[in-house]
Amino acid sequence: MKPLISIITIGVDDLERAFAFYRALFDLGDEQIGAGEDHVAFFFPNNFSFVLFPRAQIAHTAGKEEAVAGTPGFVLSHQASSPEEVDDILRRVVIAGGAVITDGTQSEWGYSAYFEDSEGNVWELMAQPTAN
């Protein structure tokens, strides 16, 4: 199997707050955003969508009785083009209402940082090491 992930859906506790956060963070026009009563979808190139959906409804769909905020089952990763872009994104996260978990740090794997969105979902930002 060769996975092709075209939609990532994350659970949120406050759909309006999460929408405001991601609208501020993502640089998308209105035509690239779709919303319904229970979700908001952001449409990107190459048939990729990022969807916000109530955490309680995701838990119910998964057969769980309870949704626990701030306990992510996964980390979303974004490949940045440079350490400067990682730092710029971290600044935008704070302005949009998120929180920095770890500042940008250089390692043998590259330059990386972690943040959480307005709903406690964890993201990694990574810039590959530059060739010497």
N, C-alpha and C positions, 0 to 999 in steps of 0.2 A: 504494500500500500504506500502511495505517495500522497501524504496529506496536503490538501489545499484548503486552507482556512480562509473563508471569504467573509465571515461574520464573527465578531466577538461581541457577546452580550455580557454586560456586567450588572449586578444587582445594586440598586441604590435605595436608600431610605427616604430621600426627599427628591423626587423627580425634578421639580423646578430648580432646586439648588444645584443639583448635578448638571442640569442643562445649562444653567448660567455659568458654571465652572468650565465645562467643556466648550461652550460657545466662545468664552473668553480665551481659552487655551488654543483651540484649533482655529486656523485661519481659513474659514470656509464661508462661502456666500450662502444666502438664504436658499438658493436652489439646490444646495447640497445637504439640506437638513430636512428631515421629515418627522412629523410628530403625530401621535395618536393619543387617545385618552390615557393609555397605560405605558407609553414608550416614547422615546426620541431616538431617531436614527441619524447618524452622520455618514454621508456617502463620499467615499474617496475614490481616486483613480484605480484602475485594475480590478473593478468589481469587488472592492472591499468596503464593508460597512461596520461601524462601531455603534452598538445599540445600548441604551440605558433602559432598564426594566426594573420595576419594583422588586426589591430583594425578597419580600414575602411571597410574591408570585413565583419567583424562580425557585425558592425553597419548596413551595407546594408542587411545582412541576417536577422537581427532583425527588418527590416523595418524602420530604422532611417536614416535621411538625413546626419547626421554629427556624427563623432566620436570625443569625447573630451578626450584628454589624461589626466591621473592623477586623474580621477574621477571614482574610482572602484565601481562597483555595488555589490561587495562581497569581503570578506576577506578570503584568504586561510589560514587554520590553520594546523600547524604541531605539533604533540605530541612528544616532546623530552623526553629522558629518565632521564634527570637530569638538574638542573640549570647550571651545568658546560657545558653541551651540548648546552643549549640555548646560553650561552656566546660564545662558540666556533663557533656556526653558525653565530652569529652576526659579529665576526671577519672575517669569510669567506665572508660574504655579502659585507663588506666594501672593501675587497681585490678584489672581483669580479666586483665591480663597482656599488653596490647598496648603500642605505643609511639607517641608523638606525633612526627610528622614535622615539621609546622610548627604553631606556636601560632596561635590565632585572630588574624586580621589584618583590619582594615577597609580596603576599597578602594571604588572607584566601583561595583563589582558587588555589594557587600554584605560581610558578615563571613564569613570562611571559615577553615578549618583542614584539615589532612590528618593522618591517622593510619594505622598499619598494624596489622592484627590479629595474633594469635599465630602466624599462618602466613605473614606477609609480604604479605598482600593489602592493597592501598591503598584507602582510603576518603577521600572529600571530605565535609566538613560545610559547609553554606552556609546563611546566614540572609540573606534579601533585604534590601536597604537600606530603611530606614523613610522614609516620605513626609514631606517637610518642611511 
